[in-house]
C-alpha cells in the first residue's frame, strides 16, 4: 500500500477498508464455484421431507387376489434357485399374472368363490435344474397336481402335510435321492404317485401300499431293496410298477387279494426268489403281469390259466422248469393273451396248445431245455441245472375257474403225450416286451 504523508485517515476508515478488501478477496476466490444460498424457511416452520421414491416391488393390491400375490412371491423365490433352464421357461415367470406363467395353472379352491390361485404345476419335460423343491412344492396350500417328469431336481421330498388337495404327485426322472419319501404317507388322498427313475434307496414302507385312494404307484428304476411287504395284496392300486430295483424274497401270496383291482404289475429285474404263487392266477382283471429276470423257480401253476384278461405275460429270465401248461397257452385263443415270454428258463416241454404260439411268435421259449427246438441251452447246461438245483416247488394242478371245453384232458395235453414237434417250429424274431411308462429321458 502507498502512503501519503499529507493525508489524514479517520480512525474508522481502516476497519471498513479491511472488511471491504476481505470481502472482495473472498469473492474473487469463489467466483468459479458459486453456490445458491439455502432457501429461507419462514419463522416457526420445519423443512418438508424429501418425496418418497415409488417402490420397485409389486404390492398385494397389484394382483387379482392375495393368493396370487403370495404365489408370485413363492415363484420368484424359486426362480432364483434355478441353475439351468435350457428352454428359457422362467423368462415367462414375470408380471402380475402368475396364472399366465408357463407351467402354472389356476382354479378356485373348494369352499371359495371367484378366487383363482395356483392349483396345478406341470413342469413335464422342462429340463429345469434346482437343488431342492423345499419351499416351493410345499408352499402352495391349494395345490392339487404337481407333475415334474424329466427335470433335474435334487434332494429329498419336502413335508407335504400342508397340502390337503394334492392328489397327483409326479417326481419321475429326476435326481431325487435318500430314503423313500415319507412325505407321501401323510396324504391319504393321493391317487397318482410316480417316483420312478430317481435314486431313492432302502426299503419301501408297507403303508404306502395301503394308501386308501391310490390307483397308480410307480416306484421302478430306483435303488429300493429288501423284501416286499407280506400284505402287498391289500393295496387298492390298479397299476403297480416295482421294476428295476433290488427287491428280494418271494412274491407275496396276498397278491391274490387284489383280484378285482390290479390291472398291471411289473416285478421285472429284481432279485425276487421262491416259487410262483398259485394266487397270481386269481388276478382276473390283470392285463399285464411281468416277473421277468428274477430268481423265481418251480413250475408254472395251472391257476395261471385263469388269467383271462392278461395280454402280456412275462416270466423270462428266471429258474422256472417243468412243462409249460397247456391251459396257459390256451389263453391266446380263449383269452386275450398276445405275448407270452418264457425264454431264459429251464422248461423241458410245452403243452399241446403251445406249439402254434411258438410258430406265430406269441410264445418265446428260446434258451430253455426243450428237446427238438432250436436255440435252446446246451445239453450240459441243462444237466448241470437239474443236478445242482435243490429248491423245488410243488406242481399245483388246481384251476380256480371254469375253462371252456377243449376236447381233451388238460393234464394229458400238458404232458405232451403223442405230440410231435411241428416242422419249422423255430420261434419268430421275438420283439421283447418294452416296459411301459418309459421316461422322456435326460
TORPAMAR-370408 format. One line per 5 residues: number of its first residue (from 1); their letters; for each residue z, y, x of N, C-alpha, C. Coordinates in steps of 0.001 Angstrom, whole numbers, plus 500000, padded with zeros to 6 digits. Layout:
<pts>
NUM> a> Z:Y:X:Z:Y:X:Z:Y:X; ... .
</pts>
This chain:
<pts>
1> xxxxx> 500000:498822:500847:500000:500000:500000:500000:501237:500889; 499164:502250:500541:499092:503512:501302:500131:504473:500752; 500914:505075:501652:501945:506033:501251:501460:507440:501483; 501875:508323:500576:501539:509748:500656:502848:510503:500791; 503084:511088:501963:504372:511737:502244:504652:512897:501323 .
6> xxxxx> 503659:513525:500740:503939:514708:499930:504066:514384:498440; 503954:512996:498061:504001:512600:496642:505363:512026:496323; 505963:512588:495271:507296:512090:494872:507139:511200:493645; 507683:509939:493707:507576:508944:492619:508922:508830:491915; 508927:509017:490616:510183:508878:489898:510746:507472:490084 .
11> xxxxx> 512057:507336:490035:512674:506036:490312:512273:504947:489332; 511849:505232:488101:511488:504171:487134:510079:503658:487341; 509229:504441:488041:507839:504039:488213:507698:502735:488982; 508386:502506:490093:508186:501254:490848:508434:500018:489987; 509409:500084:489107:509704:498899:488285:508555:498605:487352 .
16> xxxxx> 508018:499693:486691:506893:499484:485781:505669:499003:486526; 505474:499587:487712:504310:499224:488519:504379:497776:488954; 505551:497330:489348:505701:495950:489782:505444:494976:488636; 505933:495336:487454:505692:494468:486296:504212:494389:485971; 503529:495558:486057:502097:495606:485772:501312:494779:486761 .
21> xxxxx> 501638:494974:488054:500935:494213:489087:501188:492721:488941; 502441:492353:488603:502781:490927:488446:502012:490309:487291; 501911:491067:486175:501182:490558:485011:499718:490414:485305; 499160:491393:486053:497737:491352:486406:497434:490186:487306; 498351:489905:488276:498142:488794:489205:498173:487440:488485 .
26> xxxxx> 499119:487314:487568:499210:486048:486818:497996:485806:485946; 497478:486898:485342:496287:486774:484505:495091:486353:485294; 495011:486886:486565:493883:486512:487421:493922:485045:487770; 495148:484496:488001:495266:483084:488395:494885:482144:487255; 495152:482592:486004:494900:481686:484864:493639:482014:484100 .
31> xxxxx> 492790:482844:484699:491585:483255:483979:490639:482100:483714; 490728:481059:484576:489838:479898:484379:490472:478798:483531; 491713:478964:483076:492406:477924:482304:493239:478568:481216; 492547:479108:480248:493221:479841:479186:493577:478876:478066; 494844:478869:477642:495274:478029:476516:495731:478917:475385 .
36> xxxxx> 495397:478442:474140:495784:479241:472984:497274:479103:472763; 497934:480177:472348:499374:480095:472088:499623:479192:470903; 500803:478560:470854:501110:477676:469715:501157:478469:468443; 500766:477842:467333:500777:478576:466060:502188:479002:465720; 502269:480148:465168:503576:480653:464779:504062:479915:463551 .
41> xxxxx> 505341:479647:463481:505957:478946:462352:506806:479952:461603; 506547:480088:460320:507378:481030:459559:508854:480711:459729; 509638:481688:459688:511076:481547:459897:511665:480584:458879; 512453:479627:459358:513122:478675:458471:512289:477485:458086; 511011:477306:458631:510140:476169:458284:510082:475181:459438 .
46> xxxxx> 509711:473878:459096:509574:472832:460118:508103:472472:460247; 507668:472176:461467:506284:471816:461726:505899:470572:460925; 504751:470570:460215:504336:469386:459451:503991:468240:460387; 504308:466942:460007:503964:465796:460885:502469:465588:460926; 501967:464948:461998:500523:464674:462078:500098:463717:460975 .
51> xxxxx> 498852:463854:460502:498328:463000:459434:498242:461558:459906; 498667:460584:459062:498644:459163:459425:497209:458653:459420; 496879:457830:460462:495533:457258:460532:495446:456089:459566; 494285:455857:458935:494150:454747:457980:494359:453406:458673; 495064:452422:458003:495357:451114:458587:494070:450296:458706 .
56> xxxxx> 493968:449492:459811:492798:448642:460019:492966:447282:459346; 494185:446931:458926:494457:445653:458293:494289:445753:456781; 493552:444761:456180:493440:444763:454714:494810:444617:454056; 494945:445192:452918:496189:445154:452169:496038:444251:450942; 497152:443760:450389:497061:442869:449226:496236:443443:448086 .
61> xxxxx> 496304:444755:447904:495562:445370:446802:494052:445332:447013; 493608:444980:448227:492176:444913:448508:491545:443611:448009; 492361:442631:447613:491871:441300:447281:491944:441062:445776; 491180:440078:445271:491214:439790:443837:492609:439444:443319; 493422:438769:444156:494800:438463:443777:495605:438200:445039 .
66> xxxxx> 496907:438108:444884:497790:437936:446032:497540:436606:446739; 497226:435555:445984:496980:434255:446597:495800:434324:447572; 494763:435058:447212:493621:435169:448119:493958:436017:449343; 494825:436987:449184:495279:437750:450352:496023:436843:451322; 496924:436008:450805:497662:435086:451665:496728:434062:452307 .
71> xxxxx> 495727:433600:451553:494744:432671:452117:493967:433332:453245; 493609:434594:453049:492911:435351:454094:493736:435363:455380; 495034:435619:455271:495896:435667:456450:495927:434307:457161; 496008:433221:456366:496046:431875:456947:494747:431576:457685; 493627:431892:457046:492318:431585:457635:492097:432385:458908 .
76> xxxxx> 492469:433653:458910:492269:434470:460112:493146:433979:461259; 494346:433532:460941:495215:432990:461987:494627:431708:462570; 494105:430830:461681:493491:429582:462145:492220:429862:462938; 491476:430855:462524:490229:431214:463210:490467:431511:464682; 491608:432105:465002:491922:432445:466390:492200:431211:467244 .
81> xxxxx> 492471:430063:466603:492746:428840:467359:491496:428002:467586; 490387:428359:466951:489146:427591:467101:488623:427768:468532; 488387:426647:469209:487913:426695:470590:486433:426379:470725; 485822:425824:469695:484369:425643:469725:483840:425661:468297; 482680:426246:468145:482070:426435:466829:480556:426451:467003 .
86> xxxxx> 479956:425277:467277:478524:425241:467608:477610:425702:466488; 478068:425664:465262:477234:426093:464139:477574:427508:463673; 478464:428177:464403:478849:429558:464081:479373:429672:462651; 480146:428688:462260:480705:428663:460911:481676:429818:460697; 482519:430054:461688:483590:431038:461497:483070:432463:461388 .
91> xxxxx> 481798:432684:461692:481231:434031:461516:481246:434445:460053; 481292:433466:459158:481326:433782:457724:482743:434029:457228; 483746:433781:458093:485130:433927:457684:485607:435362:457881; 484998:436288:457211:485397:437693:457301:485130:438352:455956; 485800:439477:455742:485640:440168:454475:486791:439882:453534 .
96> xxxxx> 486739:440478:452376:487841:440453:451428:487691:439396:450339; 486727:438480:450510:486491:437432:449510:486538:436056:450183; 487737:435536:450483:487836:434244:451167:487193:433093:450399; 487031:433260:449088:486369:432203:448318:484889:432079:448666; 484345:433062:449359:482940:433030:449751:482760:432521:451179 .
101> xxxxx> 483844:432250:451897:483743:431757:453266:483141:430354:453255; 482319:430044:454238:481708:428725:454336:482792:427662:454540; 482796:426668:453679:483760:425584:453766:484949:425721:452843; 485075:426863:452176:486215:427098:451287:485735:427256:449844; 486497:426668:448912:486133:426712:447507:487374:427027:446675 .
106> xxxxx> 487189:427835:445647:488321:428328:444867:488298:427827:443424; 489485:427624:442903:489699:427339:441489:491065:427894:441110; 491293:428029:439827:492605:428462:439348:493542:427264:439276; 494711:427335:439926:495642:426201:439920:496164:425899:438512; 496613:424678:438289:497208:424332:436988:498383:425248:436666 .
111> xxxxx> 498490:425624:435419:499593:426456:434974:499333:427940:435072; 498214:428341:435658:497880:429751:435778:496570:430023:435036; 496281:431286:434849:495011:431676:434236:494375:432774:435067; 493095:432653:435282:492322:433690:435966:492949:434088:437298; 493340:433076:438087:493919:433336:439413:493260:432409:440429 .
116> xxxxx> 491961:432557:440669:491291:431650:441607:491848:431785:443017; 492035:430639:443669:492512:430605:445044:491943:429372:445728; 492198:429208:447023:491625:428089:447773:492159:426777:447217; 491262:425984:446653:491626:424677:446099:490994:423537:446889; 489888:423788:447565:489191:422751:448332:488731:423313:449663 .
121> xxxxx> 488838:422476:450693:488306:422806:452017:487397:421654:452425; 486146:421949:452720:485175:420928:453108:484535:421334:454432; 485043:420763:455522:484528:421039:456867:483658:419888:457379; 483210:418998:456523:482457:417830:456972:481257:418233:457826; 481214:417694:459049:480081:417931:459935:480036:419291:460594 .
126> xxxxx> 481090:420082:460511:481062:421426:461091:481206:421410:462617; 481782:420359:463200:481980:420240:464661:482943:421287:465218; 483857:421740:464420:484824:422718:464902:485845:422039:465810; 486376:422792:466759:487419:422290:467654:488674:423129:467470; 489814:422459:467372:491096:423156:467289:492182:422187:467747 .
131> xxxxx> 493205:422685:468419:494248:421796:468957:495171:421221:467896; 495231:421830:466725:496121:421340:465681:495699:421890:464317; 496073:421162:463288:495879:421638:461911:497183:422156:461318; 498257:422080:462073:499536:422593:461604:499441:424101:461397; 500039:424566:460320:499962:425978:459981:498690:426342:459247 .
136> xxxxx> 497832:425358:459039:496583:425594:458299:496498:424640:457112; 496322:423359:457401:496212:422367:456337:497428:422399:455420; 498604:422577:455985:499832:422534:455205:500225:423883:454613; 499380:424904:454781:499748:426261:454369:499115:426695:453054; 498249:425860:452475:497611:426211:451201:498334:425479:450073 .
141> xxxxx> 499232:426107:449364:500060:425390:448375:499281:424843:447193; 498067:425322:446968:497285:424880:445809:496126:423969:446203; 496134:423460:447434:495020:422655:447935:494968:421303:447227; 493779:420935:446769:493575:419650:446103:492752:418692:446958; 491780:419204:447724:490926:418365:448559:490828:418968:449954 .
146> xxxxx> 490934:418098:450960:490688:418522:452336:489807:417478:452996; 488562:417864:453310:487604:416972:453957:487208:417581:455299; 487416:416826:456384:487112:417353:457714:486463:416284:458581; 485595:415476:457999:484894:414451:458761:484030:415072:459849; 484073:414471:461036:483200:414851:462153:483453:416267:462647 .
151> xxxxx> 484690:416484:463085:485049:417684:463825:485756:417236:465096; 486416:418141:465761:487178:417805:466959:488584:418384:466842; 489245:418051:465740:490624:418462:465542:491540:417451:466229; 492619:417937:466801:493510:417085:467585:494923:417142:467024; 495834:416465:467741:497231:416477:467359:497518:415562:466192 .
156> xxxxx> 498756:415670:465709:499154:414858:464577:498814:415519:463260; 499294:414914:462185:499058:415437:460841:500325:416167:460397; 500224:417417:459987:501432:418179:459618:502084:417644:458350; 503287:418109:458097:504010:417753:456881:503248:418289:455672; 502922:417403:454747:502113:417792:453594:502903:417769:452288 .
161> xxxxx> 504216:417664:452391:505029:417518:451189:505004:418756:450296; 504533:419888:450835:504480:421115:450034:503153:421274:449289; 502327:420213:449268:501013:420280:448619:500997:419352:447406; 501521:419803:446281:501669:418905:445124:500367:418514:444461; 499259:419222:444752:497988:418929:444093:497024:418127:444977 .
166> xxxxx> 497364:417913:446247:496432:417258:447174:496217:415803:446772; 494970:415434:446476:494692:414049:446106:493552:413441:446919; 492873:414215:447770:491876:413659:448685:492110:414216:450079; 492268:413312:451057:492509:413702:452444:491571:412921:453346; 490661:413624:453978:489682:413012:454883:489795:413673:456253 .
171> xxxxx> 490379:412942:457215:490515:413413:458594:489684:412548:459538; 488690:411872:459011:487947:410885:459787:487089:411509:460878; 486886:410699:461925:486011:411070:463037:486446:412373:463703; 487724:412389:464115:488284:413498:464867:489001:412943:466093; 489935:413686:466628:490678:413249:467812:492178:413214:467551 .
176> xxxxx> 492554:412935:466310:493967:412844:465996:494573:411614:466678; 495836:411714:467029:496487:410622:467753:497936:410509:467299; 498655:409583:467948:500053:409371:467607:500211:408238:466611; 501413:408137:466055:501706:407085:465091:501007:407347:463765; 501039:406341:462914:500461:406519:461584:501051:407772:460945 .
181> xxxxx> 500220:408658:460389:500735:409920:459837:501591:409702:458603; 502901:409724:458814:503824:409517:457701:503697:410600:456644; 502996:411686:456974:502823:412787:456019:502180:412314:454724; 501331:411303:454795:500648:410862:453576:501595:410125:452636; 502696:409613:453172:503620:408844:452347:504375:409727:451364 .
186> xxxxx> 504396:411039:451628:505087:411963:450728:504190:412440:449592; 502994:411880:449502:502032:412318:448495:501622:411138:447612; 502450:410762:446673:502111:409602:445827:500879:409827:444979; 500418:411083:444875:499242:411362:444048:497937:411189:444811; 497999:410846:446105:496777:410684:446899:495921:409549:446348 .
191> xxxxx> 494663:409842:446113:493699:408860:445638:492807:408392:446779; 492477:409300:447681:491497:409045:448757:492157:409364:450092; 492292:408356:450963:492888:408528:452296:491912:407981:453317; 491396:408842:454168:490405:408437:455165:490863:408912:456541; 491339:407966:457366:491816:408270:458712:490975:407571:459777 .
196> xxxxx> 489842:407039:459411:489047:406224:460339:488515:407041:461511; 488188:406337:462583:487596:406926:463785:488468:408042:464350; 489744:407699:464612:490656:408561:465350:491346:407714:466406; 492502:408163:466878:493230:407411:467901:494682:407184:467477; 494875:407006:466175:496202:406644:465687:496551:405245:466196 .
201> xxxxx> 497820:405017:466476:498229:403746:467067:499524:403254:466438; 499868:401996:466784:501109:401422:466281:500919:400710:464961; 502014:400498:464277:501975:399765:463020:501650:400694:461854; 501239:400101:460758:500961:400835:459518:502099:400547:458550; 502805:401556:458072:503912:401302:457142:503445:400551:455906 .
206> xxxxx> 504225:399578:455495:503851:398790:454319:503728:399660:453081; 504489:400747:453035:504483:401590:451838:503150:402286:451602; 502314:402408:452643:501026:403073:452431:500128:402218:451540; 500359:400908:451542:499536:400015:450728:499978:400000:449268; 501083:400640:448985:501576:400641:447606:501648:402047:447026 .
211> xxxxx> 500940:402998:447611:500848:404322:447001:500217:404159:445622; 500884:404656:444630:500550:404312:443242:499146:404694:442836; 498639:405815:443356:497348:406321:442883:496185:405959:443809; 496464:405367:444961:495438:405163:445980:494315:404263:445483; 493091:404711:445693:491906:403928:445371:491124:403603:446641 .
216> xxxxx> 491109:404541:447592:490372:404374:448841:491341:404509:450003; 491346:403505:450901:492185:403539:452092:491351:403067:453274; 490893:404029:454084:490070:403732:455251:490898:403989:456514; 491224:402908:457225:492001:403012:458457:491237:402447:459641; 489979:402135:459453:489239:401450:460509:489004:402329:461734 .
221> xxxxx> 488754:401651:462868:488424:402299:464141:489525:403225:464622; 490729:402656:464681:491857:403303:465324:492471:402312:466301; 493725:402472:466607:494410:401583:467547:495613:400929:466876; 495549:400728:465580:496651:400123:464855:496814:398662:465273; 498047:398200:465262:498324:396837:465712:499427:396219:464847 .
226> xxxxx> 499956:395102:465303:500986:394321:464623:500423:393678:463355; 501285:392915:462676:500818:392127:461542:500613:392981:460302; 499716:392508:459453:499534:393137:458154:500758:392849:457300; 501182:393787:456472:502360:393553:455626:502124:392410:454649; 503162:391638:454416:503024:390448:453563:502629:390793:452143 .
231> xxxxx> 503006:391990:451677:502709:392358:450289:501479:393244:450175; 500536:393091:451093:499333:393924:451064:498576:393768:449742; 498726:392630:449106:498035:392394:447841:498589:393195:446682; 499725:393861:446892:500272:394708:445833:499599:396075:445809; 498745:396325:446774:498073:397624:446838:497119:397792:445660 .
236> xxxxx> 497081:398981:445067:496157:399213:443954:494768:399626:444408; 494511:399693:445733:493257:400242:446225:492082:399356:445844; 490940:399987:445703:489691:399265:445459:488887:399088:446738; 489064:400017:447688:488314:399981:448945:489311:400005:450091; 489421:398883:450803:490381:398728:451888:489628:398384:453161 .
241> xxxxx> 489676:399289:454131:488938:399090:455374:489901:399166:456547; 490117:398022:457211:491031:397930:458345:490292:397498:459608; 488988:397540:459600:488173:397003:460690:488395:397739:462000; 488095:397025:463094:488088:397606:464443:489423:398229:464825; 490470:397448:464662:491798:397799:465136:492323:396623:465955 .
246> xxxxx> 493621:396435:465983:494212:395324:466728:495261:394615:465879; 495002:394490:464579:495924:393791:463695:495982:392311:464067; 497161:391713:463905:497365:390311:464258:497911:389550:463058; 498105:388248:463256:498675:387424:462213:497657:387023:461165; 498087:386300:460156:497164:385804:459128:496862:386857:458069 .
251> xxxxx> 495805:386606:457324:495539:387404:456122:496600:387023:455098; 497385:387965:454608:498474:387613:453682:497957:386957:452404; 498681:385936:451958:498277:385230:450745:498409:386102:449508; 499186:387163:449610:499349:388054:448456:498061:388772:448090; 497041:388661:448935:495790:389358:448651:495226:388936:447294 .
256> xxxxx> 495553:387743:446861:495069:387280:445558:495601:388094:444395; 496689:388830:444619:497249:389654:443541:496370:390863:443230; 495413:391154:444105:494520:392296:443888:493221:391862:443236; 493266:390769:442495:492033:390183:441957:491289:391104:441010; 491997:391977:440326:491336:392834:439341:490917:394191:439898 .
261> xxxxx> 491383:394528:441096:491163:395888:441612:490355:395946:442894; 490517:394974:443776:489907:395061:445103:488405:394795:445034; 487612:395791:445441:486154:395677:445422:485580:395426:446811; 486131:396078:447814:485648:395918:449180:486837:395819:450125; 486815:394827:451012:487858:394696:452015:487209:394307:453334 .
266> xxxxx> 487539:395072:454390:487000:394817:455722:488138:394558:456697; 488240:393306:457175:489172:392924:458235:488436:392757:459566; 487215:393138:459616:486312:392914:460749:486906:393394:462078; 486687:392600:463147:487030:392990:464515:488492:393355:464697; 489351:392384:464422:490771:392499:464747:491177:391241:465509 .
271> xxxxx> 492458:390902:465466:492952:389685:466118:493673:388807:465101; 493137:388800:463880:493749:388006:462833:493575:386519:463136; 494554:385737:462720:494531:384302:463024:494973:383522:461789; 495277:382257:461991:495697:381427:460871:494526:380934:460041; 494830:380371:458901:493810:379803:458024:493320:380842:457021 .
276> xxxxx> 492117:380604:456506:491640:381429:455399:492481:381116:454167; 493141:382110:453590:493977:381804:452426:493154:381440:451202; 493600:380421:450510:492977:379990:449265:492862:381154:448289; 493830:382086:448329:493911:383172:447355:492761:384162:447453; 492003:384151:448551:490839:385034:448635:489867:384717:447495 .
281> xxxxx> 489787:383457:447115:488878:383055:446039:489242:383631:444682; 490424:384246:444574:490834:384845:443304:490311:386261:443126; 489660:386802:444155:489191:388189:444112:487904:388276:443290; 488040:388134:442006:486874:388042:441129:486074:389328:441035; 486677:390468:441404:485957:391741:441344:485329:392118:442685 .
286> xxxxx> 485655:391394:443751:485224:391776:445100:483710:391711:445256; 483153:392779:445790:481727:392854:446101:481495:392570:447577; 482473:392894:448401:482365:392731:449853:483663:392159:450391; 483541:391059:451153:484687:390518:451896:484214:390245:453303; 484837:390922:454272:484396:390821:455669:485607:390572:456552 .
291> xxxxx> 485692:389355:457097:486754:388994:458039:486142:388508:459341; 484964:389008:459649:484250:388573:460841:484923:388974:462138; 484695:388154:463164:485119:388434:464529:486622:388660:464634; 487319:387603:464220:488753:387493:464417:489022:386139:465068; 490199:385570:464825:490538:384253:465375:490970:383310:464264 .
296> xxxxx> 490361:383502:463096:490704:382697:461925:490103:381307:462075; 490820:380298:461659:490365:378929:461853:490427:378133:460556; 490021:376863:460645:490067:375969:459492:488777:375957:458701; 488705:375176:457640:487530:375145:456768:487569:376282:455758; 486440:376497:455100:486377:377489:454026:486927:376843:452758 .
301> xxxxx> 487950:377421:452147:488471:376851:450894:487392:376839:449801; 487414:375813:448955:486445:375732:447868:486624:376863:446860; 487797:377494:446875:488043:378607:445955:487080:379763:446191; 486483:379838:447387:485522:380904:447669:484305:380812:446748; 484102:379653:446135:483013:379504:445184:483225:380293:443908 .
306> xxxxx> 484415:380885:443749:484706:381695:442565:484440:383177:442793; 483941:383528:443958:483666:384943:444259:482339:385345:443619; 482319:385340:442327:481058:385507:441599:480469:386905:441725; 481266:387897:442103:480757:389265:442236:480390:389621:443663; 480729:388759:444606:480547:389113:446016:479064:389167:446375 .
311> xxxxx> 478691:390210:447096:477322:390372:447579:477234:390156:449081; 478284:390547:449799:478327:390407:451253:479574:389604:451616; 479374:388459:452267:480488:387623:452715:480290:387336:454192; 481158:387885:455020:481014:387746:456464:482256:387079:457047; 482054:385888:457617:483114:385156:458305:482680:384798:459723 .
316> xxxxx> 481679:385488:460240:481127:385174:461560:482147:385452:462658; 481941:384792:463810:482735:385096:464993:484187:384681:464890; 484458:383531:464255:485820:383022:464159:485892:381612:464749; 486900:380861:464351:487078:379483:464820:487028:378520:463631; 486176:378829:462674:486059:378010:461467:485283:376727:461765 .
321> xxxxx> 485578:375660:461028:484925:374374:461274:484785:373616:459966; 484222:372416:460044:484032:371582:458853:482654:371821:458240; 482563:371589:456952:481310:371728:456214:481314:373038:455435; 480186:373737:455446:480047:374935:454611:479952:374453:453166; 480911:374811:452309:480933:374245:450955:479686:374603:450155 .
326> xxxxx> 479205:373615:449436:478037:373836:448588:478320:374905:447538; 479560:374949:447015:479885:375901:445955:479787:377345:446442; 479979:377548:447740:479850:378900:448286:478381:379290:448357; 477547:378394:448820:476117:378694:448898:475499:378879:447509; 476062:378178:446504:475533:378308:445154:475693:379726:444598 .
331> xxxxx> 476578:380516:445208:476784:381893:444744:475504:382724:444832; 474563:382304:445668:473303:383032:445763:472466:382859:444511; 472734:381790:443745:471971:381541:442521:472769:381875:441271; 474035:381474:441255:474837:381680:440044:475686:382946:440135; 475725:383564:441303:476479:384803:441504:475563:385904:442001 .
336> xxxxx> 476109:386749:442859:475362:387902:443354:475226:387902:444870; 475499:386788:445508:475508:386716:446965:474142:387051:447550; 474132:388021:448478:472905:388436:449158:472954:388159:450654; 474138:388025:451210:474268:387879:452655:475514:387061:452956; 475329:385893:453592:476427:385017:453982:476322:384768:455480 .
341> xxxxx> 477209:385366:456243:477157:385252:457700:478282:384353:458195; 477894:383206:458761:478844:382226:459302:478542:381900:460755; 477795:382731:461431:477432:382466:462822:478657:382527:463733; 478508:381960:464940:479561:382003:465959:480847:381323:465485; 480687:380155:464837:481840:379348:464467:481621:377924:464981 .
346> xxxxx> 482263:376935:464323:482133:375538:464769:481883:374620:463574; 481112:375098:462596:480759:374259:461460:479875:373106:461935; 480055:371947:461289:479283:370767:461686:478274:370329:460625; 478359:370923:459430:477392:370554:458391:477403:371642:457321; 476379:371617:456450:476304:372591:455368:476031:371861:454059 .
351> xxxxx> 476478:372430:452961:476258:371841:451643:474793:371851:451244; 474482:371054:450225:473100:370867:449791:472407:372196:449460; 473123:373097:448816:472515:374363:448383:472326:375352:449523; 472853:375028:450688:472822:375979:451803:471486:375975:452547; 470760:374891:452498:469557:374788:453323:468516:375828:452934 .
356> xxxxx> 468333:376021:451658:467361:377033:451235:467779:378432:451652; 469080:378687:451683:469563:380003:452107:469323:380228:453597; 469386:379161:454376:469082:379284:455807:467616:379667:455986; 466740:379005:455225:465307:379308:455337:464985:380733:454904; 465654:381221:453874:465361:382565:453364:466046:383672:454161 .
361> xxxxx> 466979:383296:455053:467665:384303:455849:468918:384849:455193; 469277:384334:454014:470511:384772:453364:471725:384241:454117; 471623:383006:454624:472714:382349:455344:472395:382300:456834; 473312:382798:457638:473177:382750:459096:474214:381783:459647; 473758:380669:460218:474664:379684:460814:474317:379456:462279 .
366> xxxxx> 473760:380430:462918:473461:380289:464342:474750:380116:465147; 474625:379437:466274:475727:379188:467201:476915:378531:466494; 476602:377440:465816:477623:376539:465314:477400:375174:465966; 477830:374105:465310:477677:372763:465865:476974:371854:464848; 475977:372413:464175:475271:371698:463114:474098:370938:463718 .
371> xxxxx> 474188:369620:463675:473160:368782:464304:471812:368977:463611; 470787:369158:464407:469429:369251:463895:468936:370665:463681; 469817:371643:463695:469383:373027:463536:469208:373698:464901; 468242:374591:465012:468065:375301:466280:469145:376375:466461; 469205:376890:467661:470098:377996:468021:471562:377669:467753 .
376> xxxxx> 471954:376417:468070:473346:376009:467935:474039:376055:469301; 475351:375882:469288:476100:375843:470550:475697:374600:471354; 475847:374677:472665:475628:373462:473467:476596:372368:473038; 476144:371114:473098:476969:369984:472657:478300:369949:473404; 478278:370244:474689:479513:370203:475474:480530:371226:474964 .
381> xxxxx> 480055:372366:474505:480952:373406:473975:481604:372940:472683; 480835:372256:471845:481388:371726:470593:482410:370631:470879; 482102:369755:471806:483040:368676:472154:484336:369261:472691; 484220:370262:473537:485418:370884:474123:486284:371484:473027; 485675:372166:472053:486446:372806:470984:487236:371774:470192 .
386> xxxxx> 486587:370699:469770:487272:369724:468927:488276:368892:469718; 488129:368869:471009:489095:368147:471835:490333:368987:472120; 490190:370303:472140:491298:371166:472532:491869:372006:471390; 491147:372117:470290:491630:372966:469196:492713:372223:468429; 493934:372700:468506:495075:371983:467930:495491:372522:466561 .
391> xxxxx> 495109:373741:466239:495561:374345:464988:494656:373877:463865; 495197:373174:462896:494384:372650:461797:494884:373201:460478; 493966:373305:459532:494277:373811:458199:493857:372757:457183; 494572:372624:456093:494194:371639:455069:492911:372051:454359; 492128:371079:453977:490925:371338:453193:491351:371501:451734 .
396> xxxxx> 491187:372690:451207:491631:372984:449847:490441:372864:448892; 490443:371783:448096:489309:371468:447233:489421:372088:445847; 490589:372571:445482:490768:373074:444116:489925:374328:443891; 489265:374375:442746:488416:375528:442385:489042:376202:441159; 489579:377409:441313:490339:378048:440227:489477:378807:439228 .
401> xxxxx> 488284:378318:438943:487415:378990:437976:486443:377967:437417; 485766:378331:436371:484747:377460:435791:483401:377767:436421; 482736:376745:436935:481441:376921:437574:480335:376373:436672; 479163:376936:436726:478027:376396:435957:477713:374969:436400; 477271:374144:435458:476937:372758:435773:475781:372723:436772 .
406> xxxxx> 475932:371886:437781:474929:371843:438849:474208:370508:438909; 474702:369530:438170:473976:368257:438098:474361:367254:439137; 475406:367543:439951:475848:366544:440912:477276:366832:441313; 477926:365841:441840:479309:366001:442255:479409:367002:443401; 480290:367987:443241:480378:369062:444233:480814:368545:445592 .
411> xxxxx> 481790:367636:445578:482286:367140:446861:481214:366345:447577; 480466:365543:446843:479387:364760:447449:478324:365677:448033; 477993:366725:447301:476974:367646:447792:477432:368340:449056; 478690:368707:449079:479191:369414:450237:479258:368521:451456; 479423:367228:451251:479488:366321:452387:478133:366089:453013 .
416> xxxxx> 477074:366466:452297:475739:366373:452867:475138:364983:452785; 475661:364104:451901:475137:362754:451802:473685:362759:451330; 472855:361964:451966:471453:361781:451605:470672:363090:451652; 471091:364014:452510:470383:365276:452650:469714:365309:454007; 468434:365623:454027:467718:365739:455295:467505:367206:455619 .
421> xxxxx> 467412:367490:456898:467197:368867:457335:465763:369257:457051; 465509:370286:456256:464130:370689:455956:463404:371102:457226; 462125:370821:457250:461331:371238:458398:461227:372765:458429; 461218:373262:459632:461103:374710:459786:462322:375446:459277; 463520:374838:459385:464722:375431:458825:465399:376414:459759 .
426> xxxxx> 464729:376818:460813:465317:377808:461705:465570:379092:460940; 466748:379689:461091:467062:380900:460328:466150:382046:460701; 465814:382851:459709:465008:384036:459975:465826:385021:460797; 465139:386000:461370:465867:387018:462118:466923:387636:461226; 468141:387473:461627:469254:387897:460791:469590:389348:461071 .
431> xxxxx> 469562:390152:460033:469960:391555:460147:471461:391620:459944; 472191:391840:461034:473644:391818:460951:474153:392865:459973; 475253:392533:459362:475834:393428:458361:476242:394746:459019; 475734:395816:458495:476042:397143:459033:477265:397677:458312; 478320:397889:459063:479592:398300:458456:479421:399570:457637 .
436> xxxxx> 479942:399519:456430:479830:400662:455547:480710:401814:456027; 480372:402992:455507:481162:404180:455778:481132:404549:457264; 479966:404493:457876:479852:404889:459271:480058:406401:459407; 480588:406838:460551:480795:408279:460743:479497:408982:461047; 479486:410276:460861:478324:411069:461263:478170:411011:462770 .
441> xx> 479301:410968:463488:479268:410875:464950:479386:412214:465608; 479982:412194:466778:480150:413435:467542:478992:413641:468502 .
</pts>
